[in-house]
Amino acid sequence: MKKVFNLAFAIALLGCNNPQTTMNALTKEESNAPSFSLEGRTASIYTSADTAGYRLLETDSGKGFTDMGQPKETQVCVFADPSKAFQTIVGIGGAITDAAAETLAKLPAATQDSLLNAYYDPAAGIGYTLARTNINSCDFSSDTYNYVADNDSLLNSFNIAHDEKYKLPFIKRAMAIAKGKLKLFVSPWSPPAWMKDNNDMLHGGSLKKDFYHSWAEYYIKYINALEKQAIPVWGLSVQNEPMATQKWESCIYTAEQEADFIKTALGPALEKAGIQDKKLIIWDHNRDLIYQRASTTLADPDVAKYVWGIGYHWYETWTGSDMMFENLRRTAEAFPGKQLLFTEGCREKFSMDSIHNWNLGEKYGMSMINDFNAGAAGWTDWNVLLDETGGPNHVGNFCFAPVHADTRTGRLIYTSAYYYLGHFSKFVRPGARRIAVATNRTDLLGTGFLNTDGRIAVIVMNKGGHDLQYNLWIKGKAVAINALKHSIQTILI
């Protein structure tokens, strides 16, 4: 008998739209591999599928494992090996931008509560544990702003009152629902215009060296201001997309410039302020250049000592089936002491006509499975909420989000991306370690995790146009499962 996962998802199915790290990447320490036995365990299966209409639905439970020796070539299998453990997961979530917060504020109170619970409640929703927000304005802000008066290099006028209207209340509510388990990292799109060589927060330009120390102190003041309001900050990235000259807020750093800024200004500033424990993230741009950036920026040990990890996006690698996942593997292999963190991704060029396309979620599933298998320690989507236009956005760069709000009617629209993300965030909790998973059919993609409570979550995506019967095989035992076409499943053991 099929069981609805929870009330929110039951409503969604009826047509209403409410529904630290101890090891890195591919580094293995077999002596630390967890012991594991299937004795007394059964499998529960949660499914989201296009044509069947399933949305995080428990489609089977209590399935037992039976003996299965050497599989034949003709038998479709997903192989999981919990004795081989890899990186530890820090969290999965999305960005709380000005656009998301402004959109939420336009909704009825009950709808706001529904959205927040759907994202951040680990029982009633999908239990996000990671969040990102913008320092100063970004493209997904309604205006261009910063927190100081022009030419105030001493930052005496620093004030985050702009964020107190929408963004900070959203973050506080999300953290409360997540019961203190929401890690927040902060990212700048641009310093104030007067700190840059183009005297403009938009259109690229670079930070003037004369303002390295003022800009470094700016991060410290922002972090301290949030924490004074009971918003703990887990980490920060140096610069969003440092090789992109955009019509919106942007700032260019070469790898050498980023290293110099960290070594001479930002790293020492964090240390002096006593917050060197905040996770410092470099690059924060696409997979295509990630190895070059890591190898150049981290070449100097006096830079590397400040850096926790390497952030990356998917935009230049969105098309095609590969999406340059091998670049992540090379980076994980070469820098086993640093973490890989997906810091941003979304489907661009919003159209309401495409909002129910199932392939939106499938791109998320493909990226997340391959990213984790390549060594990612966490995964952060872009805007958690946008309106019926794919905004607000002050430069017309409209995008998709997992959830859209029609602010004219107060209705929420959950896209397939929300459910694909949920198959990870709900069942793969912070502290989980990725385990070895492989499949023997190209249409089946898989990854798996051992949670701290001892439960295993194996995630299997069927990207093909036909149903596939497969055996989930673990240490000589197997359970038979049906993967519907264009579906994703979490098998919880």
Buried (B, 14 or more C-beta within 10 A) or exposed (E): EEEBBBEBBBBBBEEBBBBEBEBBBBBBEEEEBEEBEBEEBBBBBBBBBBEBEBBBBBBBBEBEBEEBEEBEEEBBBBBBBBBBBBBBBBBBBBBBBBBBBBBBBBBEEEBBBBBBBBBBBBEBBBBBBBBBBBBBBBBBBBEBBBBBEEEBBEBEEBEBEBBEEBBBBBBBBBBEBBEEBBBBBBBBBBBBBBBBEBEBBBBBBBBBEEBBBBBBBBBBBBBEBBEEEEBEBBBBBBBBBBBBEBEBBBBBBBBEBBBBBBBBBBBBBBEEBEBBEBBBBBBBBBBBBBBEBBBBBBEBEEBBEBBBBBBBBBBBBBEEEEBBBEBBBBBBBEBBEBBBBBBBBBBEEBEEEEBEBBBBBBBBBBBBBBBBBBBBBBBBBBBBBBBBBBBBBBBEBBBBBBBBBBBEEEBBBBBBBBBBBBBBBBBBBBBBBBBBBBBBBEBBBBBBBBBEEEBBBBBBBBBBEEBBEBBBBBBEBBBEBBBBBBBBBBBBB
